Amino acid sequence: MAKLVSAKDMLNKAREGKYAVGQFNINNLEWTKAILLTAQELNSPVILGVSEGAGKYMCGYTTIVGMVEGMLNELNITVPVALHLDHGSFEGAKACINAGFSSIMFDGSHYPIDENIAKTTELVNACNVLGISLEAEVGSIGGEEDGVVGAGECADPDECKSVADLGVTMLAAGIGNIHGKYPENWAGLSFDTLAAIKEKVGDMPLVLHGGTGIPAEMIKKAISLGVAKINVNTECQLAFAAATREYVEAGKDQQGKGFDPRKLLAPGFEAIKATVKEKMELFGSVNKA
């Protein structure tokens, strides 16, 4: 039986090998299947991300764990796969731990730093006992993520150190990155901030949120400075939507059995696979399983 794994080993290997593992957010069966099959075909480790909103949409965390574990076995997936709560609340983190997720992100970035530290500490203890990886966030990531809007702040390196020292597995630090599409006037990533954080936190694998739309050169530079996990969500959604639109606009849903959801959703499924492949190649995780 294939089992979900913590993200710890895959991210430590990525940091040492100067590549990054992609976290691809899932929204339904097609998404999950497309990402898992691509990871297997490219022999790449992978992290499946689930936001709390997507968790509700997919009928709760136990439903998701059942679906993912079923797929690992039915599709003969042998590469390392972590199932990760993305931007979790304290309650959401506990619910995912109970449901069988193998990795958790607790986003305490909107709390005063003392409260962020207290809540993170409690989760560090629980995750250590259970062998679950834990991601913490310092300095809010810009854009909108499940209703939380941040402007793309840069994290304070000293605050990053105090959270890293709690024993989390990986740290998401704001370096001017945002969720969703980047605006025309985006100033780019702050590599000075990233280098200062890296100096403070040492070997801690760093996480880059908002991977959609960051130029390839910036991605590669971020990886060289200690980023070992990069989150991608919007790009897969845009690719899926564009392929589905093309199918419908070409009238294919009105030809024969073209209305069958298995046919209707197939072009979008292939578009997700192509997007994930492109990202894994860019991140350098191909053949690193």
Order of alpha helices (4+ residues) and beta strands (2+ residues): alpha-beta-alpha-beta-alpha-alpha-beta-alpha-beta-alpha-beta-beta-beta-alpha-beta-alpha-beta-alpha-beta-alpha-alpha-alpha
